[in-house]
Amino acid sequence: MAKQKTFEDFFVDELKDLYSAEKQITKALPKMVKAASSEELKEAFQNHLKETENQIARLEKISTKIGKSLSGKKCVAMEGLIKEGAEIMEENMQPSVMDVALICAGQKVEHYEIASYGCALTYADLLGYDDISKLLNETMDEEKNADKTLSEIAGSVNAEAMNEETETSSFGTNGKSKSSKK
């Protein structure tokens, strides 16, 4: 029978999950930059790539502080979110619709990270790791800001995609065919 995990063991597992997630994100973001057509969106993804690299460095600092390696675990949730994003990028979409889809994929990633960092931050607080809490809180703020930035960009990108849609579609704004008589 395997050794029963302690609360601290679970905390370390969560940190390993986050470390894997951030490593995966650094590989996905350059592809998202390339797929985006909005300069504002490209810039947001590029900026978040730099932040993500700093977040990895913070996690490595935490690893040193707790004396545990964060390597060796695969974040399957992030793997799934990134796979979903990769499938979106293979779709044949109008550029503005691709931007809408990329924002959606990006926000799914951000929401996962916000939830995960929120848990890790709570565990660090409960375990009395004040210095680790500060590092995790710094990353949490960045993730929330990235989500906010994507929401702000979505405002204009979504409107642009809808305008293009109504100009080229046979559907009215209510989703019913313009030629249907009801």
N, CA, C and O of each residue as an XYZ file, in Angstrom:
728
protein
N       0.850     -1.193      0.000
C       0.000      0.000      0.000
C       0.889      1.247      0.000
O       1.872      1.326      0.738
N       0.526      2.213     -0.836
C       1.294      3.449     -0.956
C       1.138      4.306      0.301
O       0.119      4.266      0.991
N       2.179      5.071      0.564
C       2.155      5.978      1.708
C       1.033      7.001      1.536
O       0.847      7.555      0.452
N       0.297      7.243      2.604
C      -0.776      8.230      2.572
C      -0.168      9.620      2.449
O       0.776      9.961      3.161
N      -0.719     10.418      1.537
C      -0.203     11.764      1.324
C      -0.640     12.701      2.436
O      -1.744     12.604      2.972
N       0.253     13.596      2.757
C      -0.058     14.636      3.730
C      -0.566     15.855      2.973
O      -0.506     15.911      1.745
N      -1.059     16.812      3.712
C      -1.515     18.072      3.120
C      -0.361     18.739      2.376
O      -0.542     19.274      1.282
N       0.822     18.702      2.976
C       1.987     19.305      2.333
C       2.362     18.558      1.052
O       2.762     19.183      0.069
N       2.237     17.231      1.054
C       2.491     16.448     -0.164
C       1.527     16.872     -1.274
O       1.917     17.003     -2.434
N       0.265     17.084     -0.899
C      -0.738     17.507     -1.878
C      -0.388     18.890     -2.433
O      -0.529     19.140     -3.630
N       0.069     19.782     -1.555
C       0.506     21.117     -1.971
C       1.625     21.018     -3.003
O       1.592     21.711     -4.020
N       2.598     20.174     -2.752
C       3.717     19.987     -3.684
C       3.208     19.422     -5.012
O       3.676     19.829     -6.075
N       2.263     18.495     -4.959
C       1.670     17.953     -6.190
C       0.992     19.064     -7.003
O       1.088     19.087     -8.230
N       0.317     19.969     -6.323
C      -0.328     21.086     -7.014
C       0.717     22.002     -7.663
O       0.516     22.495     -8.773
N       1.820     22.221     -6.969
C       2.903     23.029     -7.543
C       3.490     22.340     -8.771
O       3.804     22.997     -9.764
N       3.637     21.018     -8.705
C       4.141     20.259     -9.856
C       3.188     20.384    -11.040
O       3.620     20.523    -12.185
N       1.910     20.334    -10.760
C       0.890     20.481    -11.793
C       1.007     21.854    -12.457
O       0.959     21.963    -13.682
N       1.159     22.892    -11.646
C       1.302     24.245    -12.169
C       2.582     24.399    -12.983
O       2.583     25.064    -14.020
N       3.653     23.798    -12.525
C       4.935     23.865    -13.233
C       4.794     23.236    -14.620
O       5.257     23.796    -15.614
N       4.163     22.090    -14.674
C       3.923     21.421    -15.958
C       3.023     22.277    -16.842
O       3.282     22.424    -18.037
N       1.972     22.838    -16.264
C       1.038     23.668    -17.022
C       1.767     24.867    -17.640
O       1.592     25.163    -18.823
N       2.569     25.542    -16.849
C       3.277     26.727    -17.345
C       4.269     26.347    -18.451
O       4.409     27.079    -19.431
N       4.951     25.220    -18.302
C       5.887     24.761    -19.334
C       5.137     24.504    -20.646
O       5.614     24.862    -21.723
N       3.964     23.884    -20.544
C       3.165     23.613    -21.739
C       2.694     24.918    -22.399
O       2.660     25.027    -23.625
N       2.341     25.883    -21.585
C       1.847     27.165    -22.095
C       2.938     27.886    -22.890
O       2.648     28.541    -23.891
N       4.200     27.765    -22.443
C       5.279     28.443    -23.169
C       5.452     27.880    -24.574
O       5.970     28.566    -25.456
N       5.033     26.665    -24.787
C       5.110     26.068    -26.133
C       3.885     26.448    -26.972
O       3.979     26.532    -28.197
N       2.747     26.677    -26.328
C       1.506     26.980    -27.045
C       1.387     28.452    -27.432
O       0.876     28.764    -28.508
N       1.844     29.350    -26.584
C       1.651     30.784    -26.842
C       2.264     31.262    -28.158
O       1.611     32.037    -28.858
N       3.477     30.851    -28.541
C       4.009     31.312    -29.828
C       3.121     30.898    -31.015
O       3.018     31.633    -31.997
N       2.493     29.747    -30.926
C       1.580     29.297    -31.985
C       0.329     30.172    -32.012
O      -0.210     30.458    -33.081
N      -0.127     30.592    -30.847
C      -1.301     31.463    -30.767
C      -0.981     32.851    -31.323
O      -1.820     33.470    -31.978
N       0.228     33.336    -31.061
C       0.662     34.621    -31.613
C       0.609     34.550    -33.138
O       0.096     35.452    -33.800
N       1.146     33.467    -33.676
C       1.194     33.286    -35.135
C      -0.207     33.190    -35.746
O      -0.439     33.692    -36.846
N      -1.136     32.550    -35.043
C      -2.492     32.349    -35.564
C      -3.369     33.592    -35.450
O      -4.350     33.727    -36.181
N      -3.025     34.497    -34.543
C      -3.844     35.701    -34.327
C      -3.645     36.703    -35.457
O      -2.556     36.808    -36.022
N      -4.705     37.436    -35.781
C      -4.579     38.502    -36.781
C      -4.596     39.885    -36.122
O      -3.992     40.821    -36.647
N      -5.261     40.023    -35.007
C      -5.316     41.295    -34.278
C      -3.938     41.581    -33.663
O      -3.389     40.762    -32.926
N      -3.396     42.760    -33.983
C      -2.095     43.146    -33.420
C      -2.164     43.239    -31.899
O      -1.219     42.871    -31.201
N      -3.285     43.729    -31.399
C      -3.473     43.845    -29.949
C      -3.456     42.464    -29.287
O      -2.888     42.295    -28.208
N      -4.080     41.485    -29.935
C      -4.113     40.126    -29.399
C      -2.727     39.487    -29.476
O      -2.290     38.836    -28.527
N      -2.035     39.670    -30.604
C      -0.675     39.149    -30.742
C       0.210     39.679    -29.612
O       0.962     38.932    -28.986
N       0.101     40.985    -29.368
C       0.904     41.630    -28.329
C       0.556     41.080    -26.940
O       1.445     40.859    -26.117
N      -0.730     40.863    -26.684
C      -1.148     40.320    -25.386
C      -0.561     38.919    -25.179
O      -0.078     38.599    -24.093
N      -0.605     38.094    -26.220
C      -0.037     36.743    -26.114
C       1.484     36.802    -25.926
O       2.040     36.042    -25.132
N       2.154     37.702    -26.654
C       3.611     37.841    -26.508
C       3.979     38.307    -25.101
O       4.919     37.792    -24.497
N       3.239     39.276    -24.586
C       3.495     39.764    -23.226
C       3.271     38.661    -22.200
O       4.029     38.525    -21.240
N       2.215     37.874    -22.417
C       1.945     36.816    -21.445
C       2.982     35.696    -21.532
O       3.239     35.016    -20.539
N       3.570     35.501    -22.691
C       4.654     34.524    -22.806
C       5.821     34.938    -21.909
O       6.391     34.105    -21.204
N       6.174     36.220    -21.934
C       7.249     36.724    -21.061
C       6.872     36.531    -19.592
O       7.695     36.107    -18.781
N       5.616     36.848    -19.260
C       5.157     36.646    -17.873
C       5.228     35.175    -17.488
O       5.636     34.838    -16.377
N       4.833     34.305    -18.402
C       4.829     32.867    -18.120
C       6.247     32.370    -17.841
O       6.458     31.537    -16.959
N       7.206     32.881    -18.588
C       8.603     32.511    -18.330
C       9.024     32.958    -16.936
O       9.749     32.241    -16.247
N       8.575     34.139    -16.514
C       8.860     34.614    -15.151
C       8.129     33.766    -14.109
O       8.652     33.530    -13.020
N       6.923     33.311    -14.442
C       6.160     32.463    -13.528
C       6.870     31.126    -13.326
O       6.886     30.592    -12.217
N       7.450     30.590    -14.380
C       8.231     29.354    -14.271
C       9.426     29.593    -13.351
O       9.736     28.761    -12.498
N      10.092     30.727    -13.527
C      11.234     31.058    -12.662
C      10.796     31.166    -11.198
O      11.523     30.736    -10.303
N       9.614     31.738    -10.952
C       9.088     31.821     -9.582
C       8.845     30.425     -9.011
O       9.189     30.143     -7.864
N       8.247     29.557     -9.829
C       7.991     28.184     -9.368
C       9.311     27.459     -9.071
O       9.393     26.673     -8.127
N      10.326     27.724     -9.869
C      11.644     27.115     -9.618
C      12.242     27.655     -8.322
O      12.918     26.926     -7.596
N      11.996     28.930     -8.034
C      12.437     29.525     -6.770
C      11.706     28.844     -5.599
O      12.307     28.545     -4.567
N      10.412     28.607     -5.781
C       9.622     27.915     -4.756
C      10.158     26.500     -4.567
O      10.261     26.023     -3.437
N      10.494     25.836     -5.646
C      11.045     24.484     -5.600
C      12.299     24.442     -4.725
O      12.475     23.535     -3.913
N      13.161     25.437     -4.906
C      14.387     25.529     -4.114
C      14.054     25.764     -2.644
O      14.657     25.154     -1.760
N      13.095     26.648     -2.387
C      12.720     26.973     -1.001
C      12.180     25.757     -0.250
O      12.465     25.580      0.935
N      11.392     24.910     -0.945
C      10.797     23.751     -0.274
C      11.670     22.507     -0.392
O      11.390     21.482      0.229
N      12.724     22.603     -1.189
C      13.647     21.480     -1.341
C      13.050     20.291     -2.080
O      13.421     19.146     -1.824
N      12.126     20.562     -2.996
C      11.473     19.489     -3.763
C      11.485     19.855     -5.240
O      11.258     21.007     -5.609
N      11.751     18.869     -6.074
C      11.688     19.073     -7.519
C      10.228     19.181     -7.954
O       9.361     18.475     -7.437
N       9.971     20.060     -8.897
C       8.610     20.200     -9.421
C       8.464     19.498    -10.780
O       7.404     19.559    -11.402
N       9.510     18.848    -11.223
C       9.466     18.119    -12.488
C       8.823     16.747    -12.290
O       8.679     16.257    -11.169
N       8.443     16.148    -13.414
C       8.009     14.754    -13.378
C       6.510     14.518    -13.375
O       6.073     13.368    -13.412
N       5.715     15.569    -13.333
C       4.264     15.400    -13.379
C       3.737     16.124    -14.608
O       4.202     17.214    -14.942
N       2.772     15.520    -15.276
C       2.161     16.142    -16.455
C       0.788     16.669    -16.062
O      -0.028     15.934    -15.505
N       0.535     17.932    -16.349
C      -0.778     18.521    -16.099
C      -1.688     18.130    -17.259
O      -1.634     18.721    -18.337
N      -2.517     17.130    -17.018
C      -3.388     16.628    -18.087
C      -4.506     17.613    -18.420
O      -4.992     17.635    -19.550
N      -4.911     18.413    -17.464
C      -5.941     19.420    -17.728
C      -5.411     20.449    -18.729
O      -6.099     20.792    -19.690
N      -4.197     20.937    -18.505
C      -3.617     21.913    -19.421
C      -3.345     21.262    -20.776
O      -3.525     21.889    -21.820
N      -2.920     20.026    -20.752
C      -2.693     19.302    -22.002
C      -3.979     19.286    -22.838
O      -3.940     19.485    -24.052
N      -5.105     19.050    -22.183
C      -6.394     19.033    -22.871
C      -6.794     20.404    -23.390
O      -7.282     20.525    -24.514
N      -6.594     21.431    -22.585
C      -6.930     22.800    -23.008
C      -6.067     23.227    -24.196
O      -6.551     23.877    -25.123
N      -4.806     22.861    -24.160
C      -3.905     23.221    -25.254
C      -4.251     22.432    -26.518
O      -4.193     22.965    -27.626
N      -4.607     21.170    -26.344
C      -5.026     20.362    -27.499
C      -6.275     20.977    -28.148
O      -6.374     21.059    -29.373
N      -7.216     21.402    -27.313
C      -8.426     22.049    -27.823
C      -8.067     23.319    -28.595
O      -8.625     23.578    -29.662
N      -7.142     24.103    -28.059
C      -6.684     25.307    -28.742
C      -6.001     24.988    -30.064
O      -6.190     25.704    -31.047
N      -5.208     23.920    -30.096
C      -4.523     23.510    -31.331
C      -5.537     23.094    -32.397
O      -5.360     23.390    -33.579
N      -6.588     22.412    -31.977
C      -7.638     22.014    -32.917
C      -8.335     23.239    -33.500
O      -8.676     23.257    -34.683
N      -8.544     24.248    -32.684
C      -9.164     25.495    -33.147
C      -8.290     26.129    -34.224
O      -8.793     26.600    -35.243
N      -6.978     26.138    -33.991
C      -6.073     26.793    -34.931
C      -5.992     26.062    -36.275
O      -5.536     26.633    -37.266
N      -6.429     24.816    -36.310
C      -6.451     24.055    -37.559
C      -7.725     24.310    -38.368
O      -7.806     23.938    -39.538
N      -8.713     24.941    -37.745
C      -9.982     25.232    -38.415
C      -9.786     26.309    -39.483
O      -8.894     27.151    -39.381
N     -10.629     26.262    -40.495
C     -10.622     27.274    -41.542
C     -11.634     28.352    -41.151
O     -12.831     28.213    -41.402
N     -11.137     29.431    -40.532
C     -12.005     30.499    -40.036
C     -11.573     31.831    -40.616
O     -10.418     32.019    -40.998
N     -12.523     32.750    -40.673
C     -12.173     34.132    -40.992
C     -11.200     34.608    -39.910
O     -11.317     34.190    -38.758
N     -10.246     35.470    -40.256
C      -9.262     35.921    -39.261
C      -9.885     36.484    -37.976
O      -9.408     36.192    -36.880
N     -10.938     37.280    -38.107
C     -11.544     37.853    -36.893
C     -12.214     36.775    -36.046
O     -12.215     36.863    -34.818
N     -12.780     35.764    -36.689
C     -13.402     34.653    -35.946
C     -12.311     33.815    -35.277
O     -12.498     33.333    -34.160
N     -11.171     33.641    -35.957
C     -10.038     32.934    -35.342
C      -9.599     33.673    -34.082
O      -9.300     33.043    -33.067
N      -9.558     35.007    -34.139
C      -9.184     35.788    -32.955
C     -10.170     35.557    -31.810
O      -9.771     35.420    -30.654
N     -11.462     35.515    -32.146
C     -12.491     35.237    -31.129
C     -12.214     33.872    -30.486
O     -12.248     33.735    -29.263
N     -11.941     32.876    -31.319
C     -11.697     31.516    -30.824
C     -10.421     31.453    -29.990
O     -10.376     30.754    -28.978
N      -9.390     32.174    -30.405
C      -8.136     32.196    -29.647
C      -8.322     32.855    -28.281
O      -7.756     32.404    -27.285
N      -9.115     33.921    -28.241
C      -9.400     34.566    -26.951
C     -10.137     33.592    -26.036
O      -9.828     33.489    -24.849
N     -11.100     32.887    -26.591
C     -11.854     31.903    -25.805
C     -10.907     30.834    -25.256
O     -10.962     30.500    -24.072
N     -10.043     30.301    -26.117
C      -9.084     29.275    -25.685
C      -8.140     29.836    -24.623
O      -7.830     29.167    -23.638
N      -7.688     31.070    -24.837
C      -6.788     31.699    -23.875
C      -7.442     31.920    -22.523
O      -6.812     31.730    -21.482
N      -8.702     32.320    -22.541
C      -9.390     32.551    -21.272
C      -9.662     31.247    -20.533
O      -9.659     31.227    -19.302
N      -9.895     30.166    -21.257
C     -10.057     28.868    -20.593
C      -8.773     28.514    -19.841
O      -8.820     28.033    -18.709
N      -7.631     28.755    -20.477
C      -6.340     28.501    -19.837
C      -6.180     29.400    -18.613
O      -5.786     28.934    -17.543
N      -6.484     30.681    -18.772
C      -6.340     31.615    -17.651
C      -7.231     31.228    -16.474
O      -6.806     31.305    -15.322
N      -8.447     30.818    -16.755
C      -9.362     30.452    -15.667
C      -8.871     29.206    -14.936
O      -8.999     29.111    -13.715
N      -8.317     28.259    -15.670
C      -7.724     27.077    -15.025
C      -6.575     27.508    -14.122
O      -6.463     27.051    -12.984
N      -5.723     28.388    -14.637
C      -4.577     28.842    -13.847
C      -5.023     29.635    -12.615
O      -4.469     29.456    -11.531
N      -6.003     30.495    -12.773
C      -6.499     31.274    -11.636
C      -7.013     30.334    -10.544
O      -6.717     30.526     -9.364
N      -7.772     29.331    -10.935
C      -8.284     28.363     -9.952
C      -7.132     27.615     -9.283
O      -7.119     27.448     -8.064
N      -6.176     27.171    -10.077
C      -5.062     26.378     -9.540
C      -4.147     27.208     -8.647
O      -3.746     26.761     -7.572
N      -3.821     28.413     -9.094
C      -2.980     29.270     -8.251
C      -3.732     29.691     -6.990
O      -3.124     29.843     -5.931
N      -5.031     29.878     -7.093
C      -5.824     30.214     -5.904
C      -5.739     29.126     -4.851
O      -5.583     29.408     -3.664
N      -5.844     27.879     -5.294
C      -5.718     26.752     -4.357
C      -4.315     26.701     -3.756
O      -4.159     26.585     -2.540
N      -3.299     26.787     -4.610
C      -1.916     26.704     -4.129
C      -1.614     27.833     -3.147
O      -0.922     27.630     -2.149
N      -2.129     29.004     -3.433
C      -1.930     30.151     -2.552
C      -2.578     29.902     -1.189
O      -1.983     30.195     -0.152
N      -3.771     29.371     -1.194
C      -4.452     29.038      0.069
C      -3.646     28.013      0.860
O      -3.481     28.149      2.072
N      -3.144     26.987      0.173
C      -2.363     25.934      0.855
C      -1.077     26.511      1.431
O      -0.694     26.174      2.551
N      -0.405     27.381      0.672
C       0.826     27.997      1.170
C       0.540     28.823      2.425
O       1.306     28.790      3.388
N      -0.568     29.561      2.402
C      -0.958     30.346      3.576
C      -1.206     29.439      4.781
O      -0.734     29.712      5.884
N      -1.950     28.363      4.555
C      -2.264     27.446      5.658
C      -1.017     26.761      6.225
O      -0.933     26.470      7.418
N      -0.060     26.517      5.340
C       1.183     25.866      5.774
C       2.190     26.859      6.354
O       3.263     26.466      6.811
N       1.840     28.145      6.335
C       2.722     29.164      6.909
C       3.894     29.540      6.031
O       4.896     30.049      6.532
N       3.797     29.304      4.737
C       4.862     29.645      3.795
C       4.631     31.055      3.252
O       4.229     31.235      2.102
N       4.892     32.045      4.098
C       4.608     33.435      3.722
C       5.382     33.882      2.486
O       4.831     34.560      1.618
N       6.661     33.505      2.402
C       7.471     33.918      1.256
C       6.976     33.260     -0.032
O       7.024     33.873     -1.098
N       6.507     32.028      0.060
C       5.955     31.325     -1.100
C       4.607     31.929     -1.482
O       4.295     32.064     -2.665
N       3.814     32.290     -0.486
C       2.523     32.941     -0.746
C       2.710     34.216     -1.552
O       1.940     34.493     -2.471
N       3.735     34.993     -1.207
C       3.992     36.236     -1.944
C       4.302     35.951     -3.408
O       3.814     36.650     -4.297
N       5.109     34.929     -3.657
C       5.458     34.569     -5.035
C       4.226     34.085     -5.799
O       4.014     34.466     -6.950
N       3.424     33.252     -5.159
C       2.215     32.741     -5.805
C       1.208     33.859     -6.050
O       0.519     33.871     -7.071
N       1.127     34.785     -5.120
C       0.197     35.912     -5.263
C       0.604     36.809     -6.434
O      -0.252     37.334     -7.146
N       1.894     36.979     -6.625
C       2.393     37.772     -7.752
C       1.937     37.137     -9.075
O       1.484     37.828     -9.987
N       2.065     35.828     -9.154
C       1.631     35.119    -10.362
C       0.116     35.191    -10.505
O      -0.394     35.391    -11.607
N      -0.597     35.031     -9.412
C      -2.059     35.095     -9.450
C      -2.515     36.441    -10.008
O      -3.439     36.494    -10.819
N      -1.881     37.514     -9.585
C      -2.220     38.848    -10.102
C      -1.989     38.922    -11.606
O      -2.805     39.491    -12.332
N      -0.897     38.357    -12.074
C      -0.600     38.353    -13.512
C      -1.647     37.569    -14.298
O      -2.067     37.989    -15.376
N      -2.062     36.431    -13.752
C      -3.068     35.607    -14.448
C      -4.404     36.352    -14.519
O      -5.071     36.329    -15.554
N      -4.794     37.005    -13.435
C      -6.037     37.776    -13.437
C      -5.954     38.932    -14.434
O      -6.925     39.226    -15.132
N      -4.793     39.586    -14.500
C      -4.616     40.691    -15.445
C      -4.643     40.187    -16.890
O      -5.191     40.854    -17.768
N      -4.058     39.020    -17.136
C      -4.085     38.447    -18.486
C      -5.520     38.157    -18.904
O      -5.905     38.425    -20.042
N      -6.308     37.613    -17.991
C      -7.722     37.337    -18.279
C      -8.476     38.639    -18.555
O      -9.285     38.711    -19.480
N      -8.206     39.655    -17.754
C      -8.858     40.961    -17.933
C      -8.484     41.558    -19.293
O      -9.338     42.094    -19.999
N      -7.219     41.462    -19.645
C      -6.754     41.970    -20.937
C      -7.465     41.265    -22.079
O      -7.912     41.911    -23.026
N      -7.573     39.934    -21.997
C      -8.270     39.187    -23.042
C      -9.740     39.607    -23.126
O     -10.292     39.715    -24.221
N     -10.364     39.840    -21.991
C     -11.765     40.303    -21.985
C     -11.897     41.659    -22.674
O     -12.836     41.886    -23.437
N     -10.954     42.553    -22.402
C     -10.989     43.878    -23.024
C     -10.798     43.776    -24.537
O     -11.502     44.441    -25.297
N      -9.860     42.955    -24.970
C      -9.622     42.764    -26.403
C     -10.839     42.117    -27.048
O     -11.198     42.448    -28.177
N     -11.467     41.201    -26.336
C     -12.653     40.503    -26.869
C     -13.756     41.486    -27.232
O     -14.495     41.262    -28.190
N     -13.873     42.559    -26.483
C     -14.914     43.546    -26.772
C     -14.875     44.010    -28.214
O     -15.901     44.008    -28.895
N     -13.715     44.405    -28.684
C     -13.604     44.882    -30.071
C     -13.531     43.733    -31.066
O     -14.125     43.813    -32.141
N     -12.816     42.672    -30.728
C     -12.666     41.539    -31.651
C     -14.005     40.844    -31.893
O     -14.331     40.503    -33.030
N     -14.770     40.636    -30.844
C     -16.079     39.991    -31.002
C     -17.003     40.841    -31.880
O     -17.702     40.314    -32.745
N     -16.999     42.145    -31.654
C     -17.845     43.042    -32.446
C     -17.427     43.018    -33.912
O     -18.276     43.005    -34.803
N     -16.116     43.011    -34.161
C     -15.621     42.960    -35.541
C     -16.057     41.660    -36.222
O     -16.500     41.675    -37.370
N     -15.930     40.541    -35.511
C     -16.330     39.250    -36.083
C     -17.831     39.221    -36.365
O     -18.263     38.697    -37.391
N     -18.617     39.780    -35.461
C     -20.070     39.816    -35.675
C     -20.434     40.707    -36.859
O     -21.315     40.362    -37.645
N     -19.764     41.848    -36.992
C     -20.027     42.744    -38.123
C     -19.712     42.057    -39.441
O     -20.473     42.161    -40.402
N     -18.591     41.358    -39.480
C     -18.242     40.616    -40.693
C     -19.274     39.537    -40.969
O     -19.648     39.301    -42.118
N     -19.727     38.891    -39.919
C     -20.702     37.802    -40.049
C     -22.016     38.315    -40.626
O     -22.581     37.707    -41.535
N     -22.494     39.426    -40.098
C     -23.791     39.926    -40.572
C     -23.696     40.477    -41.993
O     -24.689     40.502    -42.719
N     -22.496     40.919    -42.389
C     -22.303     41.415    -43.753
C     -22.250     40.283    -44.779
O     -22.657     40.461    -45.927
N     -21.747     39.120    -44.360
C     -21.526     38.023    -45.316
C     -22.484     36.854    -45.139
O     -22.495     35.941    -45.964
N     -23.269     36.864    -44.102
C     -24.115     35.717    -43.780
C     -25.509     35.846    -44.378
O     -25.998     36.940    -44.656
N     -26.122     34.696    -44.562
C     -27.524     34.693    -45.001
C     -28.452     34.683    -43.791
O     -29.666     34.529    -43.927
N     -27.862     34.850    -42.598
C     -28.648     34.854    -41.373
C     -28.764     36.270    -40.844
O     -27.828     37.064    -40.936
N     -29.918     36.570    -40.292
C     -30.133     37.873    -39.656
C     -29.538     37.862    -38.269
O     -28.923     36.875    -37.865
N     -29.707     38.933    -37.542
C     -29.137     39.048    -36.202
C     -29.835     38.144    -35.197
O     -29.309     37.906    -34.110
N     -31.012     37.638    -35.547
C     -31.707     36.755    -34.607
C     -31.377     35.290    -34.865
O     -31.957     34.405    -34.237
N     -30.432     35.022    -35.804
C     -30.015     33.654    -36.060
C     -30.903     32.922    -37.045
O     -30.631     31.766    -37.369
N     -31.968     33.568    -37.536
C     -32.867     32.936    -38.497
C     -32.471     33.379    -39.899
O     -32.045     34.514    -40.113
N     -32.613     32.499    -40.809
C     -32.303     32.807    -42.207
C     -33.114     33.998    -42.666
O     -34.302     34.107    -42.362
N     -32.462     34.902    -43.409
C     -33.153     36.078    -43.919
C     -34.254     35.692    -44.892
O     -35.234     36.419    -45.057
N     -34.086     34.543    -45.535
C     -35.093     34.117    -46.522
C     -36.239     33.323    -45.909
O     -37.230     33.041    -46.582
N     -36.105     32.957    -44.621
C     -37.204     32.174    -44.013
C     -38.374     33.085    -43.665
O     -38.176     34.211    -43.211
N     -39.553     32.611    -43.870
C     -40.768     33.391    -43.584
C     -41.499     32.703    -42.446
O     -42.048     31.616    -42.621
N     -41.507     33.326    -41.299
C     -42.230     32.775    -40.148
C     -43.089     33.816    -39.539
O     -43.780     33.549    -38.556
